[in-house]
């Protein structure tokens, strides 16, 4: 069986339409840094929401507290974690 070779003797591959070159994998949806920041903000918001509910016994108030804490935590951790 004869191998296909270029003029300089290096082997090459013939690409057929039935067997195309595989595409590289897509980029991840979130970077590790973004995932860590969002996870820490979720934890901070959850803790603040639970404490707010225990203090006031109001579910809507606890949601407002949790959302505010999570937003602040995103800003804080975004500045703290290096890029």
mmCIF file of the N, C-alpha and C atoms, coordinates in Angstrom:
data_MODEL
# 
_entry.id   MODEL 
# 
loop_
_atom_site.group_PDB 
_atom_site.id 
_atom_site.type_symbol 
_atom_site.label_atom_id 
_atom_site.label_alt_id 
_atom_site.label_comp_id 
_atom_site.label_asym_id 
_atom_site.label_entity_id 
_atom_site.label_seq_id 
_atom_site.pdbx_PDB_ins_code 
_atom_site.Cartn_x 
_atom_site.Cartn_y 
_atom_site.Cartn_z 
_atom_site.occupancy 
_atom_site.B_iso_or_equiv 
_atom_site.pdbx_formal_charge 
_atom_site.auth_seq_id 
_atom_site.auth_comp_id 
_atom_site.auth_asym_id 
_atom_site.auth_atom_id 
_atom_site.pdbx_PDB_model_num 
ATOM 1   N N  . UNK A 1 1  ? 0.846   -1.174 0.000  1.00 0.00 ? 1  UNK A N  1 
ATOM 2   C CA . UNK A 1 1  ? 0.000   0.000  0.000  1.00 0.00 ? 1  UNK A CA 1 
ATOM 3   C C  . UNK A 1 1  ? 0.888   1.232  0.000  1.00 0.00 ? 1  UNK A C  1 
ATOM 4   N N  . UNK A 1 2  ? 0.613   2.145  -0.888 1.00 0.00 ? 2  UNK A N  1 
ATOM 5   C CA . UNK A 1 2  ? 1.443   3.339  -1.036 1.00 0.00 ? 2  UNK A CA 1 
ATOM 6   C C  . UNK A 1 2  ? 0.858   4.485  -0.231 1.00 0.00 ? 2  UNK A C  1 
ATOM 7   N N  . UNK A 1 3  ? 1.736   5.213  0.482  1.00 0.00 ? 3  UNK A N  1 
ATOM 8   C CA . UNK A 1 3  ? 1.299   6.336  1.287  1.00 0.00 ? 3  UNK A CA 1 
ATOM 9   C C  . UNK A 1 3  ? 1.367   7.612  0.454  1.00 0.00 ? 3  UNK A C  1 
ATOM 10  N N  . UNK A 1 4  ? 0.416   8.507  0.637  1.00 0.00 ? 4  UNK A N  1 
ATOM 11  C CA . UNK A 1 4  ? 0.433   9.786  -0.061 1.00 0.00 ? 4  UNK A CA 1 
ATOM 12  C C  . UNK A 1 4  ? 1.497   10.678 0.557  1.00 0.00 ? 4  UNK A C  1 
ATOM 13  N N  . UNK A 1 5  ? 2.334   11.295 -0.291 1.00 0.00 ? 5  UNK A N  1 
ATOM 14  C CA . UNK A 1 5  ? 3.407   12.155 0.202  1.00 0.00 ? 5  UNK A CA 1 
ATOM 15  C C  . UNK A 1 5  ? 3.445   13.437 -0.611 1.00 0.00 ? 5  UNK A C  1 
ATOM 16  N N  . UNK A 1 6  ? 3.838   14.511 0.065  1.00 0.00 ? 6  UNK A N  1 
ATOM 17  C CA . UNK A 1 6  ? 4.045   15.785 -0.613 1.00 0.00 ? 6  UNK A CA 1 
ATOM 18  C C  . UNK A 1 6  ? 5.381   15.750 -1.351 1.00 0.00 ? 6  UNK A C  1 
ATOM 19  N N  . UNK A 1 7  ? 5.690   16.833 -2.056 1.00 0.00 ? 7  UNK A N  1 
ATOM 20  C CA . UNK A 1 7  ? 6.946   16.894 -2.808 1.00 0.00 ? 7  UNK A CA 1 
ATOM 21  C C  . UNK A 1 7  ? 8.169   16.764 -1.908 1.00 0.00 ? 7  UNK A C  1 
ATOM 22  N N  . UNK A 1 8  ? 8.076   17.226 -0.642 1.00 0.00 ? 8  UNK A N  1 
ATOM 23  C CA . UNK A 1 8  ? 9.234   17.143 0.248  1.00 0.00 ? 8  UNK A CA 1 
ATOM 24  C C  . UNK A 1 8  ? 9.272   15.831 1.034  1.00 0.00 ? 8  UNK A C  1 
ATOM 25  N N  . UNK A 1 9  ? 8.376   14.905 0.745  1.00 0.00 ? 9  UNK A N  1 
ATOM 26  C CA . UNK A 1 9  ? 8.408   13.596 1.381  1.00 0.00 ? 9  UNK A CA 1 
ATOM 27  C C  . UNK A 1 9  ? 7.590   13.485 2.648  1.00 0.00 ? 9  UNK A C  1 
ATOM 28  N N  . UNK A 1 10 ? 6.954   14.576 3.089  1.00 0.00 ? 10 UNK A N  1 
ATOM 29  C CA . UNK A 1 10 ? 6.145   14.536 4.299  1.00 0.00 ? 10 UNK A CA 1 
ATOM 30  C C  . UNK A 1 10 ? 4.778   13.933 3.988  1.00 0.00 ? 10 UNK A C  1 
ATOM 31  N N  . UNK A 1 11 ? 4.248   13.077 4.865  1.00 0.00 ? 11 UNK A N  1 
ATOM 32  C CA . UNK A 1 11 ? 2.924   12.505 4.606  1.00 0.00 ? 11 UNK A CA 1 
ATOM 33  C C  . UNK A 1 11 ? 1.839   13.564 4.792  1.00 0.00 ? 11 UNK A C  1 
ATOM 34  N N  . UNK A 1 12 ? 0.744   13.416 4.094  1.00 0.00 ? 12 UNK A N  1 
ATOM 35  C CA . UNK A 1 12 ? -0.395  14.306 4.256  1.00 0.00 ? 12 UNK A CA 1 
ATOM 36  C C  . UNK A 1 12 ? -1.669  13.483 4.296  1.00 0.00 ? 12 UNK A C  1 
ATOM 37  N N  . UNK A 1 13 ? -2.732  14.120 4.775  1.00 0.00 ? 13 UNK A N  1 
ATOM 38  C CA . UNK A 1 13 ? -4.006  13.434 4.922  1.00 0.00 ? 13 UNK A CA 1 
ATOM 39  C C  . UNK A 1 13 ? -4.993  13.995 3.913  1.00 0.00 ? 13 UNK A C  1 
ATOM 40  N N  . UNK A 1 14 ? -5.683  13.115 3.248  1.00 0.00 ? 14 UNK A N  1 
ATOM 41  C CA . UNK A 1 14 ? -6.732  13.529 2.331  1.00 0.00 ? 14 UNK A CA 1 
ATOM 42  C C  . UNK A 1 14 ? -8.034  13.595 3.116  1.00 0.00 ? 14 UNK A C  1 
ATOM 43  N N  . UNK A 1 15 ? -8.717  14.749 3.038  1.00 0.00 ? 15 UNK A N  1 
ATOM 44  C CA . UNK A 1 15 ? -9.965  14.932 3.771  1.00 0.00 ? 15 UNK A CA 1 
ATOM 45  C C  . UNK A 1 15 ? -11.118 14.675 2.804  1.00 0.00 ? 15 UNK A C  1 
ATOM 46  N N  . UNK A 1 16 ? -11.956 13.743 3.183  1.00 0.00 ? 16 UNK A N  1 
ATOM 47  C CA . UNK A 1 16 ? -13.116 13.406 2.382  1.00 0.00 ? 16 UNK A CA 1 
ATOM 48  C C  . UNK A 1 16 ? -14.345 14.094 2.958  1.00 0.00 ? 16 UNK A C  1 
ATOM 49  N N  . UNK A 1 17 ? -15.348 14.387 2.139  1.00 0.00 ? 17 UNK A N  1 
ATOM 50  C CA . UNK A 1 17 ? -16.568 15.012 2.662  1.00 0.00 ? 17 UNK A CA 1 
ATOM 51  C C  . UNK A 1 17 ? -17.278 14.157 3.699  1.00 0.00 ? 17 UNK A C  1 
ATOM 52  N N  . UNK A 1 18 ? -17.123 12.841 3.642  1.00 0.00 ? 18 UNK A N  1 
ATOM 53  C CA . UNK A 1 18 ? -17.768 11.984 4.621  1.00 0.00 ? 18 UNK A CA 1 
ATOM 54  C C  . UNK A 1 18 ? -17.065 12.035 5.978  1.00 0.00 ? 18 UNK A C  1 
ATOM 55  N N  . UNK A 1 19 ? -15.806 12.437 5.996  1.00 0.00 ? 19 UNK A N  1 
ATOM 56  C CA . UNK A 1 19 ? -15.009 12.448 7.213  1.00 0.00 ? 19 UNK A CA 1 
ATOM 57  C C  . UNK A 1 19 ? -14.364 13.828 7.359  1.00 0.00 ? 19 UNK A C  1 
ATOM 58  N N  . UNK A 1 20 ? -15.155 14.877 7.729  1.00 0.00 ? 20 UNK A N  1 
ATOM 59  C CA . UNK A 1 20 ? -14.583 16.220 7.808  1.00 0.00 ? 20 UNK A CA 1 
ATOM 60  C C  . UNK A 1 20 ? -13.682 16.387 9.032  1.00 0.00 ? 20 UNK A C  1 
ATOM 61  N N  . UNK A 1 21 ? -12.921 17.454 9.031  1.00 0.00 ? 21 UNK A N  1 
ATOM 62  C CA . UNK A 1 21 ? -12.043 17.769 10.151 1.00 0.00 ? 21 UNK A CA 1 
ATOM 63  C C  . UNK A 1 21 ? -12.920 18.137 11.352 1.00 0.00 ? 21 UNK A C  1 
ATOM 64  N N  . UNK A 1 22 ? -12.665 17.566 12.526 1.00 0.00 ? 22 UNK A N  1 
ATOM 65  C CA . UNK A 1 22 ? -13.507 17.886 13.688 1.00 0.00 ? 22 UNK A CA 1 
ATOM 66  C C  . UNK A 1 22 ? -13.333 19.345 14.101 1.00 0.00 ? 22 UNK A C  1 
ATOM 67  N N  . UNK A 1 23 ? -14.440 19.955 14.518 1.00 0.00 ? 23 UNK A N  1 
ATOM 68  C CA . UNK A 1 23 ? -14.406 21.342 14.968 1.00 0.00 ? 23 UNK A CA 1 
ATOM 69  C C  . UNK A 1 23 ? -13.841 21.392 16.380 1.00 0.00 ? 23 UNK A C  1 
ATOM 70  N N  . UNK A 1 24 ? -13.138 22.476 16.713 1.00 0.00 ? 24 UNK A N  1 
ATOM 71  C CA . UNK A 1 24 ? -12.646 22.591 18.095 1.00 0.00 ? 24 UNK A CA 1 
ATOM 72  C C  . UNK A 1 24 ? -13.825 22.775 19.040 1.00 0.00 ? 24 UNK A C  1 
ATOM 73  N N  . UNK A 1 25 ? -13.652 22.378 20.306 1.00 0.00 ? 25 UNK A N  1 
ATOM 74  C CA . UNK A 1 25 ? -14.764 22.514 21.254 1.00 0.00 ? 25 UNK A CA 1 
ATOM 75  C C  . UNK A 1 25 ? -15.093 23.993 21.472 1.00 0.00 ? 25 UNK A C  1 
ATOM 76  N N  . UNK A 1 26 ? -16.353 24.321 21.744 1.00 0.00 ? 26 UNK A N  1 
ATOM 77  C CA . UNK A 1 26 ? -16.723 25.726 21.958 1.00 0.00 ? 26 UNK A CA 1 
ATOM 78  C C  . UNK A 1 26 ? -16.151 26.247 23.267 1.00 0.00 ? 26 UNK A C  1 
ATOM 79  N N  . UNK A 1 27 ? -16.063 27.568 23.352 1.00 0.00 ? 27 UNK A N  1 
ATOM 80  C CA . UNK A 1 27 ? -15.597 28.193 24.583 1.00 0.00 ? 27 UNK A CA 1 
ATOM 81  C C  . UNK A 1 27 ? -16.609 27.932 25.696 1.00 0.00 ? 27 UNK A C  1 
ATOM 82  N N  . UNK A 1 28 ? -16.144 27.899 26.947 1.00 0.00 ? 28 UNK A N  1 
ATOM 83  C CA . UNK A 1 28 ? -17.091 27.654 28.045 1.00 0.00 ? 28 UNK A CA 1 
ATOM 84  C C  . UNK A 1 28 ? -18.054 28.828 28.205 1.00 0.00 ? 28 UNK A C  1 
ATOM 85  N N  . UNK A 1 29 ? -19.234 28.547 28.723 1.00 0.00 ? 29 UNK A N  1 
ATOM 86  C CA . UNK A 1 29 ? -20.243 29.572 28.921 1.00 0.00 ? 29 UNK A CA 1 
ATOM 87  C C  . UNK A 1 29 ? -19.799 30.578 29.981 1.00 0.00 ? 29 UNK A C  1 
ATOM 88  N N  . UNK A 1 30 ? -19.235 30.088 31.064 1.00 0.00 ? 30 UNK A N  1 
ATOM 89  C CA . UNK A 1 30 ? -18.718 30.934 32.136 1.00 0.00 ? 30 UNK A CA 1 
ATOM 90  C C  . UNK A 1 30 ? -17.263 30.572 32.399 1.00 0.00 ? 30 UNK A C  1 
ATOM 91  N N  . UNK A 1 31 ? -16.473 31.595 32.709 1.00 0.00 ? 31 UNK A N  1 
ATOM 92  C CA . UNK A 1 31 ? -15.108 31.305 33.131 1.00 0.00 ? 31 UNK A CA 1 
ATOM 93  C C  . UNK A 1 31 ? -15.144 30.814 34.578 1.00 0.00 ? 31 UNK A C  1 
ATOM 94  N N  . UNK A 1 32 ? -14.055 30.254 35.017 1.00 0.00 ? 32 UNK A N  1 
ATOM 95  C CA . UNK A 1 32 ? -13.978 29.768 36.402 1.00 0.00 ? 32 UNK A CA 1 
ATOM 96  C C  . UNK A 1 32 ? -14.115 30.943 37.359 1.00 0.00 ? 32 UNK A C  1 
ATOM 97  N N  . UNK A 1 33 ? -13.511 32.071 37.006 1.00 0.00 ? 33 UNK A N  1 
ATOM 98  C CA . UNK A 1 33 ? -13.575 33.266 37.845 1.00 0.00 ? 33 UNK A CA 1 
ATOM 99  C C  . UNK A 1 33 ? -15.022 33.730 38.009 1.00 0.00 ? 33 UNK A C  1 
ATOM 100 N N  . UNK A 1 34 ? -15.761 33.794 36.917 1.00 0.00 ? 34 UNK A N  1 
ATOM 101 C CA . UNK A 1 34 ? -17.159 34.234 36.985 1.00 0.00 ? 34 UNK A CA 1 
ATOM 102 C C  . UNK A 1 34 ? -18.002 33.256 37.797 1.00 0.00 ? 34 UNK A C  1 
ATOM 103 N N  . UNK A 1 35 ? -17.746 31.971 37.646 1.00 0.00 ? 35 UNK A N  1 
ATOM 104 C CA . UNK A 1 35 ? -18.502 30.970 38.399 1.00 0.00 ? 35 UNK A CA 1 
ATOM 105 C C  . UNK A 1 35 ? -18.227 31.095 39.899 1.00 0.00 ? 35 UNK A C  1 
ATOM 106 N N  . UNK A 1 36 ? -16.971 31.350 40.263 1.00 0.00 ? 36 UNK A N  1 
ATOM 107 C CA . UNK A 1 36 ? -16.626 31.495 41.687 1.00 0.00 ? 36 UNK A CA 1 
ATOM 108 C C  . UNK A 1 36 ? -17.288 32.746 42.258 1.00 0.00 ? 36 UNK A C  1 
ATOM 109 N N  . UNK A 1 37 ? -17.251 33.845 41.504 1.00 0.00 ? 37 UNK A N  1 
ATOM 110 C CA . UNK A 1 37 ? -17.869 35.087 41.972 1.00 0.00 ? 37 UNK A CA 1 
ATOM 111 C C  . UNK A 1 37 ? -19.373 34.897 42.171 1.00 0.00 ? 37 UNK A C  1 
ATOM 112 N N  . UNK A 1 38 ? -20.033 34.274 41.216 1.00 0.00 ? 38 UNK A N  1 
ATOM 113 C CA . UNK A 1 38 ? -21.477 34.066 41.344 1.00 0.00 ? 38 UNK A CA 1 
ATOM 114 C C  . UNK A 1 38 ? -21.822 33.101 42.478 1.00 0.00 ? 38 UNK A C  1 
ATOM 115 N N  . UNK A 1 39 ? -21.003 32.077 42.674 1.00 0.00 ? 39 UNK A N  1 
ATOM 116 C CA . UNK A 1 39 ? -21.239 31.139 43.776 1.00 0.00 ? 39 UNK A CA 1 
ATOM 117 C C  . UNK A 1 39 ? -21.094 31.828 45.125 1.00 0.00 ? 39 UNK A C  1 
ATOM 118 N N  . UNK A 1 40 ? -20.051 32.643 45.288 1.00 0.00 ? 40 UNK A N  1 
ATOM 119 C CA . UNK A 1 40 ? -19.859 33.357 46.551 1.00 0.00 ? 40 UNK A CA 1 
ATOM 120 C C  . UNK A 1 40 ? -20.996 34.352 46.791 1.00 0.00 ? 40 UNK A C  1 
ATOM 121 N N  . UNK A 1 41 ? -21.463 35.013 45.724 1.00 0.00 ? 41 UNK A N  1 
ATOM 122 C CA . UNK A 1 41 ? -22.575 35.952 45.864 1.00 0.00 ? 41 UNK A CA 1 
ATOM 123 C C  . UNK A 1 41 ? -23.858 35.214 46.235 1.00 0.00 ? 41 UNK A C  1 
ATOM 124 N N  . UNK A 1 42 ? -24.060 34.036 45.675 1.00 0.00 ? 42 UNK A N  1 
ATOM 125 C CA . UNK A 1 42 ? -25.240 33.240 46.015 1.00 0.00 ? 42 UNK A CA 1 
ATOM 126 C C  . UNK A 1 42 ? -25.211 32.827 47.487 1.00 0.00 ? 42 UNK A C  1 
ATOM 127 N N  . UNK A 1 43 ? -24.048 32.437 47.955 1.00 0.00 ? 43 UNK A N  1 
ATOM 128 C CA . UNK A 1 43 ? -23.918 32.051 49.365 1.00 0.00 ? 43 UNK A CA 1 
ATOM 129 C C  . UNK A 1 43 ? -24.170 33.254 50.273 1.00 0.00 ? 43 UNK A C  1 
ATOM 130 N N  . UNK A 1 44 ? -23.566 34.402 49.940 1.00 0.00 ? 44 UNK A N  1 
ATOM 131 C CA . UNK A 1 44 ? -23.744 35.604 50.765 1.00 0.00 ? 44 UNK A CA 1 
ATOM 132 C C  . UNK A 1 44 ? -25.206 36.048 50.762 1.00 0.00 ? 44 UNK A C  1 
ATOM 133 N N  . UNK A 1 45 ? -25.843 36.023 49.591 1.00 0.00 ? 45 UNK A N  1 
ATOM 134 C CA . UNK A 1 45 ? -27.254 36.402 49.520 1.00 0.00 ? 45 UNK A CA 1 
ATOM 135 C C  . UNK A 1 45 ? -28.147 35.436 50.281 1.00 0.00 ? 45 UNK A C  1 
ATOM 136 N N  . UNK A 1 46 ? -27.851 34.156 50.205 1.00 0.00 ? 46 UNK A N  1 
ATOM 137 C CA . UNK A 1 46 ? -28.642 33.169 50.941 1.00 0.00 ? 46 UNK A CA 1 
ATOM 138 C C  . UNK A 1 46 ? -28.534 33.334 52.435 1.00 0.00 ? 46 UNK A C  1 
ATOM 139 N N  . UNK A 1 47 ? -27.324 33.555 52.905 1.00 0.00 ? 47 UNK A N  1 
ATOM 140 C CA . UNK A 1 47 ? -27.131 33.745 54.349 1.00 0.00 ? 47 UNK A CA 1 
ATOM 141 C C  . UNK A 1 47 ? -27.844 35.009 54.811 1.00 0.00 ? 47 UNK A C  1 
ATOM 142 N N  . UNK A 1 48 ? -27.693 36.091 54.053 1.00 0.00 ? 48 UNK A N  1 
ATOM 143 C CA . UNK A 1 48 ? -28.353 37.345 54.427 1.00 0.00 ? 48 UNK A CA 1 
ATOM 144 C C  . UNK A 1 48 ? -29.874 37.198 54.376 1.00 0.00 ? 48 UNK A C  1 
ATOM 145 N N  . UNK A 1 49 ? -30.375 36.485 53.381 1.00 0.00 ? 49 UNK A N  1 
ATOM 146 C CA . UNK A 1 49 ? -31.824 36.285 53.284 1.00 0.00 ? 49 UNK A CA 1 
ATOM 147 C C  . UNK A 1 49 ? -32.375 35.479 54.447 1.00 0.00 ? 49 UNK A C  1 
ATOM 148 N N  . UNK A 1 50 ? -31.686 34.436 54.831 1.00 0.00 ? 50 UNK A N  1 
ATOM 149 C CA . UNK A 1 50 ? -32.132 33.621 55.971 1.00 0.00 ? 50 UNK A CA 1 
ATOM 150 C C  . UNK A 1 50 ? -32.105 34.442 57.254 1.00 0.00 ? 50 UNK A C  1 
ATOM 151 N N  . UNK A 1 51 ? -31.030 35.185 57.455 1.00 0.00 ? 51 UNK A N  1 
ATOM 152 C CA . UNK A 1 51 ? -30.961 36.026 58.661 1.00 0.00 ? 51 UNK A CA 1 
ATOM 153 C C  . UNK A 1 51 ? -32.025 37.109 58.647 1.00 0.00 ? 51 UNK A C  1 
ATOM 154 N N  . UNK A 1 52 ? -32.296 37.671 57.469 1.00 0.00 ? 52 UNK A N  1 
ATOM 155 C CA . UNK A 1 52 ? -33.356 38.680 57.367 1.00 0.00 ? 52 UNK A CA 1 
ATOM 156 C C  . UNK A 1 52 ? -34.727 38.099 57.661 1.00 0.00 ? 52 UNK A C  1 
ATOM 157 N N  . UNK A 1 53 ? -34.979 36.883 57.189 1.00 0.00 ? 53 UNK A N  1 
ATOM 158 C CA . UNK A 1 53 ? -36.258 36.243 57.468 1.00 0.00 ? 53 UNK A CA 1 
ATOM 159 C C  . UNK A 1 53 ? -36.400 35.932 58.957 1.00 0.00 ? 53 UNK A C  1 
ATOM 160 N N  . UNK A 1 54 ? -35.331 35.448 59.545 1.00 0.00 ? 54 UNK A N  1 
ATOM 161 C CA . UNK A 1 54 ? -35.386 35.125 60.977 1.00 0.00 ? 54 UNK A CA 1 
ATOM 162 C C  . UNK A 1 54 ? -35.573 36.375 61.829 1.00 0.00 ? 54 UNK A C  1 
ATOM 163 N N  . UNK A 1 55 ? -35.076 37.501 61.369 1.00 0.00 ? 55 UNK A N  1 
ATOM 164 C CA . UNK A 1 55 ? -35.191 38.732 62.140 1.00 0.00 ? 55 UNK A CA 1 
ATOM 165 C C  . UNK A 1 55 ? -36.571 39.362 61.994 1.00 0.00 ? 55 UNK A C  1 
ATOM 166 N N  . UNK A 1 56 ? -37.151 39.341 60.782 1.00 0.00 ? 56 UNK A N  1 
ATOM 167 C CA . UNK A 1 56 ? -38.384 40.085 60.530 1.00 0.00 ? 56 UNK A CA 1 
ATOM 168 C C  . UNK A 1 56 ? -39.601 39.208 60.249 1.00 0.00 ? 56 UNK A C  1 
ATOM 169 N N  . UNK A 1 57 ? -39.419 37.911 60.006 1.00 0.00 ? 57 UNK A N  1 
ATOM 170 C CA . UNK A 1 57 ? -40.493 36.985 59.663 1.00 0.00 ? 57 UNK A CA 1 
ATOM 171 C C  . UNK A 1 57 ? -41.308 37.483 58.460 1.00 0.00 ? 57 UNK A C  1 
ATOM 172 N N  . UNK A 1 58 ? -40.594 38.067 57.492 1.00 0.00 ? 58 UNK A N  1 
ATOM 173 C CA . UNK A 1 58 ? -41.229 38.574 56.278 1.00 0.00 ? 58 UNK A CA 1 
ATOM 174 C C  . UNK A 1 58 ? -40.485 38.015 55.071 1.00 0.00 ? 58 UNK A C  1 
ATOM 175 N N  . UNK A 1 59 ? -41.171 37.195 54.269 1.00 0.00 ? 59 UNK A N  1 
ATOM 176 C CA . UNK A 1 59 ? -40.533 36.601 53.092 1.00 0.00 ? 59 UNK A CA 1 
ATOM 177 C C  . UNK A 1 59 ? -40.169 37.648 52.035 1.00 0.00 ? 59 UNK A C  1 
ATOM 178 N N  . UNK A 1 60 ? -41.050 38.598 51.688 1.00 0.00 ? 60 UNK A N  1 
ATOM 179 C CA . UNK A 1 60 ? -40.649 39.626 50.712 1.00 0.00 ? 60 UNK A CA 1 
ATOM 180 C C  . UNK A 1 60 ? -39.474 40.475 51.199 1.00 0.00 ? 60 UNK A C  1 
ATOM 181 N N  . UNK A 1 61 ? -39.463 40.775 52.473 1.00 0.00 ? 61 UNK A N  1 
ATOM 182 C CA . UNK A 1 61 ? -38.343 41.534 53.022 1.00 0.00 ? 61 UNK A CA 1 
ATOM 183 C C  . UNK A 1 61 ? -37.045 40.738 52.959 1.00 0.00 ? 61 UNK A C  1 
ATOM 184 N N  . UNK A 1 62 ? -37.136 39.442 53.204 1.00 0.00 ? 62 UNK A N  1 
ATOM 185 C CA . UNK A 1 62 ? -35.953 38.586 53.125 1.00 0.00 ? 62 UNK A CA 1 
ATOM 186 C C  . UNK A 1 62 ? -35.430 38.515 51.694 1.00 0.00 ? 62 UNK A C  1 
ATOM 187 N N  . UNK A 1 63 ? -36.340 38.498 50.703 1.00 0.00 ? 63 UNK A N  1 
ATOM 188 C CA . UNK A 1 63 ? -35.898 38.501 49.301 1.00 0.00 ? 63 UNK A CA 1 
ATOM 189 C C  . UNK A 1 63 ? -35.179 39.800 48.934 1.00 0.00 ? 63 UNK A C  1 
ATOM 190 N N  . UNK A 1 64 ? -35.690 40.917 49.424 1.00 0.00 ? 64 UNK A N  1 
ATOM 191 C CA . UNK A 1 64 ? -35.020 42.197 49.170 1.00 0.00 ? 64 UNK A CA 1 
ATOM 192 C C  . UNK A 1 64 ? -33.643 42.239 49.816 1.00 0.00 ? 64 UNK A C  1 
ATOM 193 N N  . UNK A 1 65 ? -33.549 41.748 51.019 1.00 0.00 ? 65 UNK A N  1 
ATOM 194 C CA . UNK A 1 65 ? -32.252 41.706 51.712 1.00 0.00 ? 65 UNK A CA 1 
ATOM 195 C C  . UNK A 1 65 ? -31.278 40.793 50.974 1.00 0.00 ? 65 UNK A C  1 
ATOM 196 N N  . UNK A 1 66 ? -31.755 39.621 50.545 1.00 0.00 ? 66 UNK A N  1 
ATOM 197 C CA . UNK A 1 66 ? -30.896 38.661 49.849 1.00 0.00 ? 66 UNK A CA 1 
ATOM 198 C C  . UNK A 1 66 ? -30.416 39.226 48.518 1.00 0.00 ? 66 UNK A C  1 
ATOM 199 N N  . UNK A 1 67 ? -31.319 39.866 47.781 1.00 0.00 ? 67 UNK A N  1 
ATOM 200 C CA . UNK A 1 67 ? -30.923 40.450 46.497 1.00 0.00 ? 67 UNK A CA 1 
ATOM 201 C C  . UNK A 1 67 ? -29.914 41.572 46.660 1.00 0.00 ? 67 UNK A C  1 
ATOM 202 N N  . UNK A 1 68 ? -30.117 42.406 47.654 1.00 0.00 ? 68 UNK A N  1 
ATOM 203 C CA . UNK A 1 68 ? -29.167 43.496 47.909 1.00 0.00 ? 68 UNK A CA 1 
ATOM 204 C C  . UNK A 1 68 ? -27.804 42.952 48.320 1.00 0.00 ? 68 UNK A C  1 
ATOM 205 N N  . UNK A 1 69 ? -27.814 41.954 49.183 1.00 0.00 ? 69 UNK A N  1 
ATOM 206 C CA . UNK A 1 69 ? -26.542 41.364 49.621 1.00 0.00 ? 69 UNK A CA 1 
ATOM 207 C C  . UNK A 1 69 ? -25.828 40.675 48.462 1.00 0.00 ? 69 UNK A C  1 
ATOM 208 N N  . UNK A 1 70 ? -26.572 39.976 47.612 1.00 0.00 ? 70 UNK A N  1 
ATOM 209 C CA . UNK A 1 70 ? -25.946 39.295 46.474 1.00 0.00 ? 70 UNK A CA 1 
ATOM 210 C C  . UNK A 1 70 ? -25.363 40.308 45.493 1.00 0.00 ? 70 UNK A C  1 
ATOM 211 N N  . UNK A 1 71 ? -26.085 41.394 45.235 1.00 0.00 ? 71 UNK A N  1 
ATOM 212 C CA . UNK A 1 71 ? -25.558 42.428 44.339 1.00 0.00 ? 71 UNK A CA 1 
ATOM 213 C C  . UNK A 1 71 ? -24.295 43.067 44.883 1.00 0.00 ? 71 UNK A C  1 
ATOM 214 N N  . UNK A 1 72 ? -24.310 43.368 46.158 1.00 0.00 ? 72 UNK A N  1 
ATOM 215 C CA . UNK A 1 72 ? -23.111 43.930 46.776 1.00 0.00 ? 72 UNK A CA 1 
ATOM 216 C C  . UNK A 1 72 ? -21.951 42.944 46.790 1.00 0.00 ? 72 UNK A C  1 
ATOM 217 N N  . UNK A 1 73 ? -22.266 41.676 47.003 1.00 0.00 ? 73 UNK A N  1 
ATOM 218 C CA . UNK A 1 73 ? -21.223 40.647 47.026 1.00 0.00 ? 73 UNK A CA 1 
ATOM 219 C C  . UNK A 1 73 ? -20.599 40.475 45.646 1.00 0.00 ? 73 UNK A C  1 
ATOM 220 N N  . UNK A 1 74 ? -21.403 40.585 44.591 1.00 0.00 ? 74 UNK A N  1 
ATOM 221 C CA . UNK A 1 74 ? -20.840 40.490 43.233 1.00 0.00 ? 74 UNK A CA 1 
ATOM 222 C C  . UNK A 1 74 ? -19.844 41.609 43.001 1.00 0.00 ? 74 UNK A C  1 
ATOM 223 N N  . UNK A 1 75 ? -20.214 42.820 43.392 1.00 0.00 ? 75 UNK A N  1 
ATOM 224 C CA . UNK A 1 75 ? -19.292 43.949 43.217 1.00 0.00 ? 75 UNK A CA 1 
ATOM 225 C C  . UNK A 1 75 ? -18.019 43.757 44.053 1.00 0.00 ? 75 UNK A C  1 
ATOM 226 N N  . UNK A 1 76 ? -18.190 43.312 45.283 1.00 0.00 ? 76 UNK A N  1 
ATOM 227 C CA . UNK A 1 76 ? -17.049 43.108 46.175 1.00 0.00 ? 76 UNK A CA 1 
ATOM 228 C C  . UNK A 1 76 ? -16.100 42.037 45.640 1.00 0.00 ? 76 UNK A C  1 
ATOM 229 N N  . UNK A 1 77 ? -16.646 40.860 45.315 1.00 0.00 ? 77 UNK A N  1 
ATOM 230 C CA . UNK A 1 77 ? -15.796 39.764 44.864 1.00 0.00 ? 77 UNK A CA 1 
ATOM 231 C C  . UNK A 1 77 ? -15.209 40.011 43.478 1.00 0.00 ? 77 UNK A C  1 
ATOM 232 N N  . UNK A 1 78 ? -15.890 40.783 42.652 1.00 0.00 ? 78 UNK A N  1 
ATOM 233 C CA . UNK A 1 78 ? -15.356 41.142 41.349 1.00 0.00 ? 78 UNK A CA 1 
ATOM 234 C C  . UNK A 1 78 ? -14.091 41.981 41.496 1.00 0.00 ? 78 UNK A C  1 
ATOM 235 N N  . UNK A 1 79 ? -14.087 42.861 42.489 1.00 0.00 ? 79 UNK A N  1 
ATOM 236 C CA . UNK A 1 79 ? -12.896 43.686 42.731 1.00 0.00 ? 79 UNK A CA 1 
ATOM 237 C C  . UNK A 1 79 ? -11.812 42.932 43.489 1.00 0.00 ? 79 UNK A C  1 
ATOM 238 N N  . UNK A 1 80 ? -12.216 41.958 44.319 1.00 0.00 ? 80 UNK A N  1 
ATOM 239 C CA . UNK A 1 80 ? -11.235 41.245 45.132 1.00 0.00 ? 80 UNK A CA 1 
ATOM 240 C C  . UNK A 1 80 ? -10.487 40.166 44.365 1.00 0.00 ? 80 UNK A C  1 
ATOM 241 N N  . UNK A 1 81 ? -11.172 39.473 43.481 1.00 0.00 ? 81 UNK A N  1 
ATOM 242 C CA . UNK A 1 81 ? -10.567 38.344 42.763 1.00 0.00 ? 81 UNK A CA 1 
ATOM 243 C C  . UNK A 1 81 ? -9.891  38.870 41.517 1.00 0.00 ? 81 UNK A C  1 
ATOM 244 N N  . UNK A 1 82 ? -8.577  38.616 41.409 1.00 0.00 ? 82 UNK A N  1 
ATOM 245 C CA . UNK A 1 82 ? -7.802  39.097 40.266 1.00 0.00 ? 82 UNK A CA 1 
ATOM 246 C C  . UNK A 1 82 ? -8.227  38.412 38.980 1.00 0.00 ? 82 UNK A C  1 
ATOM 247 N N  . UNK A 1 83 ? -8.012  39.117 37.904 1.00 0.00 ? 83 UNK A N  1 
ATOM 248 C CA . UNK A 1 83 ? -8.342  38.562 36.579 1.00 0.00 ? 83 UNK A CA 1 
ATOM 249 C C  . UNK A 1 83 ? -7.195  37.810 36.020 1.00 0.00 ? 83 UNK A C  1 
# 
